[in-house]
Amino acid sequence: MTTASAAERQPLRLDRTSSTVRPRRRPLRTAVVTIVAFTLLALVPAPARARTIEELRAEANRLAAELEEARDRLDVLGEEYLQATADREAALAEQAAAESALEATRAEAELRSAELAEYAITAYIGGGSLADVEGLFSSRANEAGQRLSYLGNAAGNRRQLLEGLRSSRQALEGRIRTVDAARARADEQLARLEAAQAEATEVEAAIVATLDATKGELATLLAEAEERRRAEEAAAAAAAAGRVSDGGSSRVTVPPGLTPAVRPEAGVAVNAALSQLGVPYVFGGASPSRGFDCSGLMYWAWAQAGVWIPRPADYQRDEAIPISFEQLEPGDLVFYGEPVSHVSMYIGNELIVDAPQIGDVVQVKTMWYSRKPMTYGRVG
């Protein structure tokens, strides 16, 4: 099933096992400023006059985009919070290690000091003076030369060891001060991120509430418009000469010129999906009475053929048998995006039937409407 121009117009096809490159994260300051801007935006009151379907569609799409951005910001803040937590834990571990090393150095210094004292006493008994012994343990600056001289006579290399221990202790004390400062900075970063996460969560909730209200208003208008359309069609059918009512049957077959389904159950699924043309898109919907989202339409259509498939779209791709573009038959599923963000049903001649988006209805259109990468699956 190919056409001469199909290969030229095919978008990039991705290997379903390939990895996704993560976008570079924005710094916290940018995220917080953006959050404040969206908070102010969420407080703008809706217009008092009744809005049209077109206005509501535009508003719903705008809010859906803002909601996606708000959730992206929450993801960014969550990752930054995890990093800040790891930084704090690393600082605490380094602080504990430095304090342990400092304690060991102090104990070693005390031991070596005791040994030096013993050597000093021995040296004194052997011919030194009491003033020299006292100078050994004096900490006053003007006695430093006398102390070091006597240590050289009394202990030799033990004096050097003690000086090395003193230097190590001073280095460890400096290291602890540095680690304390790093831990304090990590604590401050965690506090800032917690505040930013709380604010971002409030913004997300405000957008969701506004979007839900807009969806409800739009669904009401679409239902009213659909009732008017059906009433007009019924009146036209009743007025048309030679037209006989079939009791309200709305069975729709594959439009003329389309490739018939190879498998009987696929044909049933295609006809079921086509029978819902014009039914409003409803997020989470999976029935004619409620409406459909993209995966809900696939789920319902195949259920009419007695075949169960999961929801949402990414689960449907996981369960489907992977096929190529050249293998497509009516009833096969076409998945858009990597990761999957939309699914539709192939009906032949490079056409699909799908429930596109908020504010729209189930419709038939070309499978090439999107530039997103496509993958294909067969319900087994």
MOSULWO-V477073 format. One record per backbone hydrogen bond with DSSP energy under -1.0 kcal/mol. NH is the residue of the N-H (numbers start at 0). CO is the residue of the C=O. Records with the same first field share a line. If there is no record, write none. Layout:
# MOSULWO-V477073
NH=CO + CO
This chain:
# MOSULWO-V477073
8=4
17=14
30=26
31=27
32=28
33=29
34=30
35=31
36=32
37=33
38=34
39=35
40=36
41=37
43=40
55=51
56=52
57=53
58=54
59=55
60=56
61=57
62=58
63=59
64=60
65=61
66=62
67=63
68=64
69=65
70=66
71=67
72=68
73=69
74=70
75=71
76=72
77=73
78=74
79=75
80=76
81=77
82=78
83=79
84=80
85=81
86=82
87=83
88=84
89=85
90=86
91=87
92=88
93=89
94=90
95=91
96=92
97=93
98=94
99=95
100=96
101=97
102=98
103=99
104=100
105=101
106=102
107=103
108=104
109=105
110=106
111=107
112=108
113=109
114=110
115=111
116=112
117=113
118=114
119=115
120=116
121=117
122=118
123=119
124=120
125=121
126=123
127=122
132=128
133=129
134=130
135=131
142=139
143=140
146=142
147=143
148=144
149=145
150=146
151=147
152=148
153=149
154=150
155=150
157=154
158=155
160=156
161=157
162=158
163=159
164=160
165=161
166=162
167=163
168=164
169=165
170=166
171=167
172=168
173=169
174=170
175=171
176=172
177=173
178=174
179=175
180=176
181=177
182=178
183=179
184=180
185=181
186=182
187=183
188=184
189=185
190=186
191=187
192=188
193=189
194=190
195=191
196=192
197=193
198=194
199=195
200=196
201=197
202=198
203=199
204=200
205=201
206=202
207=203
208=204
209=205
210=206
211=207
212=208
213=209
214=210
215=211
216=212
217=213
218=214
219=215
220=216
221=217
222=218
223=219
224=220
225=221
226=222
227=223
228=224
229=225
230=226
231=227
232=228
233=229
234=230
235=231
236=232
237=233
238=234
239=235
242=239
257=254
266=262
267=263
268=264
269=265
270=266
271=267
272=268
273=269
274=270
275=272
276=273
277=361
278=275
280=359
281=291
284=281
286=290
290=286
291=279
292=284
296=292
297=293
298=294
299=295
300=296
301=297
302=298
303=299
305=302
306=301
315=311
316=312
317=313
318=314
319=315
320=377
322=375
327=324
330=345
331=328
332=376
333=343
334=374
335=341
336=372
340=335
341=335
343=333
344=352
345=331
346=350
350=347
351=364
352=344
353=362
359=356
361=278
362=353
364=351
366=349
368=365
374=334
376=332
377=320
